[in-house]
Amino acid sequence: MTHRSSIPAFLLATVAAGTSAQAAQTMELSLKGEGPYYSVTIPLSLRTRSSSPELRDLQVLNGRSEPIPFAWVEALPGTVQESEQVVPVFKLPGPASGAKATAPRSWMLDTRAVKGGMLSLSLGLPETVRGVYSLRVEVSDDMQQWRQVQDSAQVVSLEHQGQQLVSMSIDMAGSRGKYVRLTALNHSLLPDLKEAKVTSVVEQSELRPVQWSDAIAPTACAADHCDYAIPKNVPLEQVRWQLAEPNTLARVTVLGQVDAAIAPEVHERYHQRHLHLLHHHPLRKLREKSAPQPQTPPSPQWAELQSATVYWLRPSEGEVRSGPMWLSSGFYSGLRIQTQGPITQLGSTPPMLRVGARTPMLVMLARGPGPYRLQMTDDPKAASAAMSLADMMPSRKPSDPLPADTASVIESAPPVMTPSPAKAASAAPAAAPAKDESKTIWLWAALLAGLAAMGGMAWTLLKKPVAP
């Protein structure tokens, strides 16, 4: 009986080992700088693959498949000081065309007196001016080399039947520069400017960029709403709209269905971080001044998050779209977009959504040979507990910047199957080329055939009578 049961057990163990290896998928890191400390930005795609909203199943490995030290960078901002000031504006002459110059296409703003990072730029237009203007926004320190901040920022001043639609603020995303250039795109006119104000902030910590998901189509629609499935483990901070038809405008309410798989204390922790962020960043506070105060959801039911007017308009002055909607950074498994009337106010084809979340970051200490990589593992014993940044960098002061050397995730590379440390230590220095799918199938077939032959031999031996 012992021989009969050992063969299927061995087969099951082999299959289980293969399944476990497939689960231990990794993403390789590309290092830039001398190190040994590197700042790593975690992509949204990796976050959604984690089994934990706080990425507790993440490892950082070296070329020997050994876990190496890393620490999460807290999302809380440092001390900030906000200021707003009027900056000088100059109209730049248009390029020469034949014997004379063409009409001006750009404004130049002198921002040399601005301290810190520029959060927003507010433009003042004459009261009688109406139109939609699309502008390319760039910054420079020498008026020779220009860095693009936005490829198509929109300034809107419309009036119809006594109602106004005005948007004069441009998000500068914490950019720095001595000069700002506003250039009208080919299909747009250049607006007249009375003045320009810059809101800036001096802070110790960096502003985190927002990562965006792919476009999400609705899973179901009713007469007055559509439901959308949201990627897991994404603390929602913003929503962008992709309306299907131009000249669409409607008032909508966004409701969220709380992700019941995430513990209430995790919800609370992210909400508190979000409130702290709003308190220290006036631009975000301004964006959310009409939003309900984020609260820890008591149960996994639909909860109202925000209301706003969404639109995609094509008036004679030019195209204009509504900007992103800011939410409360909670964890939701689904969003419901509800209209005050029929959902067809948003067009015959329901809109698509893109959700955004702040970028998580970690700092790793490179040790041993490369390539270095991130691994999501379902083995709690193999997962490395993250250290605090103070413990991993003993000489660093709280006001010091993060390491300038970076390690970026190579998302285009296929998942790498990680060998065990014992096998990795005895492996050749050069990595073996990955086998294609057909070879893998033949290897499995050969293995199963061999096991079947061994099982047949064992069965034959067991059937022979035992000599007295």
C-alpha positions in Angstrom: 0.0 0.0 0.0 2.9 2.3 0.7 4.2 2.1 -2.9 0.8 2.7 -4.4 0.2 5.9 -2.5 3.7 7.4 -2.8 3.5 7.8 -6.6 0.4 10.0 -6.8 1.7 12.0 -3.8 4.9 12.6 -5.6 3.0 13.7 -8.7 0.8 16.1 -6.6 3.9 17.6 -5.0 5.5 18.2 -8.4 2.4 19.9 -9.7 2.1 21.9 -6.5 5.7 23.1 -6.9 5.1 24.2 -10.4 2.0 26.1 -9.4 3.9 27.8 -6.5 6.7 28.8 -9.0 4.1 30.3 -11.3 2.6 32.3 -8.4 6.0 33.8 -7.5 6.0 36.3 -10.4 8.5 39.1 -10.4 9.2 42.4 -12.2 12.7 43.4 -12.9 14.1 46.8 -11.9 16.3 49.1 -14.0 18.8 50.9 -11.8 20.0 54.5 -12.5 22.9 55.8 -10.4 25.6 54.5 -8.2 23.5 53.6 -5.1 23.5 51.9 -2.8 20.2 53.4 -1.9 17.5 53.7 -4.6 14.1 55.3 -4.7 11.5 53.0 -6.4 8.1 54.1 -7.7 5.5 51.3 -7.6 3.3 51.1 -10.7 -0.4 50.9 -10.4 -0.5 47.6 -12.3 1.7 45.9 -9.6 -0.5 47.4 -6.8 -3.6 45.7 -8.3 -1.9 42.3 -8.3 -1.1 42.4 -4.6 -3.2 40.5 -2.1 -2.8 43.3 0.4 -3.9 47.0 0.0 -0.7 48.0 1.8 1.5 45.7 -0.4 2.5 43.5 2.6 3.3 40.6 0.2 6.0 42.5 -1.6 9.7 41.4 -1.6 12.7 43.1 -3.1 15.2 40.4 -4.3 18.8 40.5 -5.7 20.3 38.2 -8.4 20.7 35.4 -5.8 17.0 35.5 -5.0 17.9 36.9 -1.5 15.5 39.4 0.1 17.2 42.8 0.5 16.2 45.6 2.9 13.6 48.2 1.8 11.4 50.8 3.5 8.1 52.4 2.5 8.1 56.2 2.1 5.2 57.6 4.1 2.7 59.5 2.0 2.4 62.3 4.6 3.8 65.6 3.4 6.3 67.6 5.3 6.1 71.2 6.4 4.8 73.6 3.7 4.5 77.3 3.3 2.1 78.7 0.7 2.3 82.0 -1.1 0.5 83.8 -4.0 1.9 86.6 -6.0 1.2 88.5 -9.3 3.9 87.9 -11.9 4.9 90.1 -14.9 3.5 89.0 -18.3 4.9 89.8 -21.7 3.4 89.0 -25.1 5.9 87.4 -27.4 6.0 88.4 -31.1 4.9 85.8 -33.6 7.4 84.1 -36.0 8.5 86.0 -39.1 6.5 85.2 -42.2 7.9 86.8 -45.3 8.3 90.5 -44.8 6.5 90.8 -41.5 5.8 88.9 -38.4 2.6 86.9 -37.8 0.2 87.4 -34.9 1.6 86.7 -31.4 1.1 83.1 -30.3 2.7 83.1 -26.8 2.8 84.8 -23.5 6.0 84.9 -21.3 5.6 85.0 -17.5 8.5 86.1 -15.4 8.5 83.8 -12.3 12.0 84.5 -11.0 10.6 85.9 -7.8 8.5 82.7 -7.1 9.8 80.6 -4.3 9.4 76.8 -4.2 7.2 74.7 -6.5 4.4 76.3 -8.5 1.1 74.6 -7.7 -1.2 76.6 -9.9 -1.3 79.5 -12.4 -4.5 81.7 -12.4 -5.0 83.9 -15.4 -7.1 87.1 -15.5 -8.9 87.9 -18.7 -10.8 91.1 -19.6 -14.4 90.8 -18.5 -15.7 91.1 -22.0 -13.5 88.3 -23.4 -15.3 85.0 -24.1 -13.8 81.9 -25.5 -12.1 78.5 -25.1 -8.3 78.6 -25.3 -5.9 75.6 -25.5 -2.4 76.3 -24.3 0.9 74.5 -24.1 2.5 75.2 -20.8 6.3 75.1 -20.5 8.9 76.3 -17.9 12.6 77.3 -18.4 15.5 78.6 -16.4 17.3 80.2 -19.3 14.6 80.8 -22.1 16.6 78.3 -24.2 15.7 74.9 -22.8 12.0 74.4 -22.1 10.3 71.6 -20.1 6.7 70.9 -20.8 4.2 71.0 -17.9 1.0 70.5 -19.9 0.5 69.8 -23.6 -3.0 71.1 -23.7 -4.2 73.2 -20.7 -7.6 74.8 -21.2 -8.7 78.3 -20.2 -12.5 78.8 -20.5 -14.7 81.8 -20.3 -18.2 81.2 -21.7 -21.6 82.8 -21.2 -25.0 81.6 -22.4 -28.5 82.8 -21.4 -27.1 84.5 -18.3 -25.1 81.5 -17.1 -21.3 81.4 -17.0 -18.7 78.6 -17.3 -15.4 79.9 -16.2 -12.1 78.0 -15.6 -9.0 80.2 -15.4 -6.6 78.0 -13.2 -3.9 75.9 -14.7 -2.3 73.0 -12.7 1.4 73.5 -12.5 2.1 70.2 -10.7 4.8 71.6 -8.4 7.1 72.6 -11.4 9.9 75.0 -10.9 11.4 77.5 -13.3 12.4 81.2 -13.8 10.1 81.6 -16.8 6.7 80.2 -17.9 5.6 80.2 -21.5 2.0 79.8 -22.6 1.7 79.0 -26.3 -1.7 78.8 -28.2 -2.1 75.5 -30.0 -2.7 75.5 -33.8 -6.5 75.3 -33.5 -6.7 77.9 -30.7 -6.4 81.6 -30.4 -4.2 83.3 -27.8 -6.2 84.9 -25.0 -5.8 88.4 -23.9 -4.3 88.6 -20.3 -4.8 91.3 -17.7 -2.7 89.6 -15.1 -1.3 86.2 -13.9 -1.0 84.9 -10.4 1.1 82.0 -9.3 0.3 80.0 -6.2 3.5 78.3 -4.9 4.6 76.2 -2.0 7.9 75.7 -0.2 7.9 72.2 1.3 10.3 69.5 2.5 8.7 66.6 0.8 8.0 66.1 -2.9 4.5 66.2 -4.5 3.5 62.7 -5.5 2.3 62.2 -9.1 -1.1 60.5 -9.7 -1.1 57.2 -11.7 -4.1 56.5 -13.9 -5.8 53.2 -14.8 -6.8 52.2 -18.3 -10.3 53.2 -19.4 -13.0 51.3 -17.5 -16.3 50.4 -19.3 -19.5 50.0 -17.2 -20.5 46.5 -16.1 -24.2 47.3 -16.0 -26.5 50.3 -16.6 -30.0 51.1 -15.4 -32.4 54.0 -16.3 -30.5 56.5 -14.2 -27.1 55.1 -13.4 -24.2 53.0 -14.6 -21.9 50.7 -12.4 -18.2 50.3 -12.9 -15.8 47.6 -11.4 -12.7 49.3 -9.9 -9.2 47.7 -9.7 -8.5 46.3 -6.3 -6.2 47.9 -3.7 -6.4 51.3 -5.4 -7.2 54.1 -2.9 -9.2 56.3 -5.2 -8.2 59.9 -5.3 -9.4 61.1 -8.7 -11.8 60.1 -11.5 -11.5 61.2 -15.2 -14.4 61.1 -17.6 -14.3 59.9 -21.2 -17.6 60.9 -22.7 -18.6 59.3 -26.0 -20.3 62.2 -27.7 -19.4 65.9 -27.9 -21.8 68.6 -26.7 -22.7 66.5 -23.7 -23.3 68.1 -20.3 -25.0 66.6 -17.2 -24.9 66.8 -13.4 -23.8 63.5 -11.9 -23.4 62.0 -8.4 -20.6 59.5 -7.8 -21.3 56.7 -5.3 -18.8 54.1 -4.0 -19.3 50.6 -2.9 -16.9 49.9 -0.1 -14.5 47.0 -0.6 -15.5 44.6 2.2 -12.3 42.6 1.8 -10.3 45.5 3.3 -10.2 45.9 7.1 -11.9 49.0 8.5 -8.6 50.2 10.1 -7.0 50.3 6.7 -9.8 52.5 5.4 -9.4 54.8 8.4 -5.6 55.0 8.0 -5.9 56.1 4.3 -8.7 58.6 5.1 -6.5 60.2 7.7 -3.6 60.4 5.3 -5.9 62.0 2.8 -7.2 64.6 5.3 -3.6 65.4 6.3 -2.7 65.9 2.6 -5.6 68.3 2.1 -4.6 70.2 5.2 -1.0 70.8 4.0 -1.6 71.3 0.3 -3.8 74.4 -0.4 -4.2 73.5 -4.1 -5.8 70.2 -3.3 -7.8 71.8 -0.6 -9.2 74.3 -3.1 -10.1 71.5 -5.5 -12.0 69.6 -2.8 -13.7 72.6 -1.1 -17.1 71.3 -2.2 -16.4 67.6 -1.5 -18.0 65.9 1.5 -15.6 65.2 4.3 -14.1 61.7 3.9 -15.3 59.3 6.6 -14.7 55.7 7.3 -17.5 53.8 5.6 -19.5 51.8 8.3 -20.6 49.0 5.9 -20.0 47.8 2.3 -23.0 49.8 0.9 -23.2 52.5 -1.7 -22.1 55.8 -0.2 -22.2 59.2 -1.9 -18.7 60.5 -2.6 -19.0 63.6 -4.8 -21.2 65.6 -7.2 -20.2 67.6 -10.2 -21.1 68.7 -13.7 -19.3 66.8 -16.4 -19.1 67.9 -20.0 -17.5 67.7 -23.4 -18.4 70.8 -25.4 -17.5 72.0 -28.9 -18.6 75.6 -29.1 -17.3 77.9 -31.9 -14.6 79.1 -29.6 -13.0 75.6 -29.3 -13.3 72.2 -27.5 -13.5 72.0 -23.7 -13.7 69.0 -21.3 -14.4 68.8 -17.6 -11.4 68.1 -15.4 -10.8 65.2 -13.0 -13.1 64.8 -10.0 -11.3 64.5 -6.6 -12.6 61.8 -4.2 -11.7 60.8 -0.6 -8.9 58.2 -1.2 -11.0 55.3 0.1 -11.0 51.6 -1.1 -14.0 50.8 -3.3 -14.8 47.7 -5.3 -17.2 49.6 -7.5 -18.4 53.1 -8.5 -21.9 54.1 -9.5 -22.4 57.2 -11.7 -26.0 58.5 -11.2 -27.7 61.3 -13.1 -30.6 63.4 -11.9 -32.6 62.3 -15.0 -32.1 59.5 -17.5 -28.5 58.2 -17.9 -28.8 59.0 -21.6 -28.0 62.6 -20.7 -24.4 61.3 -20.8 -24.9 60.1 -24.4 -26.3 57.1 -26.1 -23.1 55.2 -25.3 -22.2 55.3 -21.5 -19.0 57.1 -20.6 -15.8 55.3 -19.7 -13.8 56.1 -16.5 -10.2 56.3 -15.5 -9.3 56.2 -11.8 -6.2 57.8 -10.3 -4.3 57.2 -7.1 -1.2 58.6 -5.6 2.1 56.9 -6.3 3.4 54.5 -3.6 7.2 54.7 -3.2 9.9 52.7 -1.4 13.6 53.0 -0.8 15.8 49.9 -1.2 19.3 49.1 -0.2 21.1 47.3 -3.0 23.1 44.3 -1.8 24.6 41.5 -3.8 24.6 41.0 -7.5 21.7 42.0 -9.9 19.4 41.9 -11.5 17.2 43.3 -8.7 13.5 42.7 -8.9 10.2 43.0 -7.0 8.2 39.9 -6.2 4.7 39.4 -5.1 4.5 36.1 -3.1 1.7 34.3 -1.4 4.1 32.7 1.1 3.9 34.6 4.4 7.2 33.1 5.6 9.0 34.4 2.4 7.6 37.9 2.5 10.1 40.4 3.9 8.9 42.8 6.6 9.6 46.4 5.5 11.9 48.5 7.7 11.3 52.1 8.7 13.2 54.6 6.6 15.0 55.9 9.8 16.3 52.4 10.6 17.4 51.7 7.0 19.1 55.1 6.6 20.6 55.9 10.0 22.4 59.0 8.9 19.4 60.5 7.1 17.7 63.5 8.7 13.9 63.9 8.4 14.4 67.0 6.2 16.8 65.3 3.8 15.5 64.5 0.3 15.0 60.9 -0.8 17.8 59.2 -2.6 18.4 60.8 -6.1 19.3 57.4 -7.6 16.3 55.6 -8.9 15.1 52.0 -9.8 12.2 51.8 -12.2 10.0 48.8 -12.8 10.3 47.3 -16.3 6.6 46.7 -16.9 7.0 45.5 -20.5 9.1 42.5 -19.5 7.3 39.2 -19.0 7.0 37.8 -15.5 10.1 36.1 -14.3 10.0 32.8 -12.5 12.2 33.0 -9.4 14.3 30.0 -8.4 14.8 29.1 -4.8 17.9 30.6 -3.1 19.7 27.2 -3.0 19.2 26.7 -6.8 20.1 30.3 -7.5 23.4 30.0 -5.7 24.5 27.0 -7.7 23.3 28.4 -11.1 25.6 29.8 -13.7 26.2 33.5 -13.7 24.4 34.0 -17.0 20.7 33.6 -16.9 19.3 30.9 -19.1 17.0 32.0 -21.9 13.3 31.5 -21.1 11.8 28.4 -22.7 8.9 28.9 -25.1 5.5 27.5 -24.4 5.8 24.5 -26.7 9.0 23.3 -25.1 7.4 23.6 -21.7 4.4 21.5 -22.8 6.8 18.8 -24.1 8.8 18.8 -20.8 5.6 18.3 -18.8 4.5 15.6 -21.1 7.8 13.8 -20.8 7.6 14.1 -17.0 4.1 12.7 -16.8 5.0 9.9 -19.1 8.0 9.0 -17.0 5.9 9.0 -13.9 3.3 6.8 -15.5 6.0 4.3 -16.5 7.3 4.2 -12.9 3.8 3.7 -11.7 3.3 0.8 -14.0 6.5 -0.9 -13.0 5.6 -0.4 -9.3 2.1 -1.9 -9.9 3.6 -4.9 -11.7 6.1 -5.6 -8.8 3.3 -5.3 -6.2 1.1 -7.8 -8.1 3.9 -10.5 -8.1 3.4 -13.1 -5.3 5.7 -12.8 -2.4 8.1 -15.8 -2.0 7.4 -17.8 1.1 
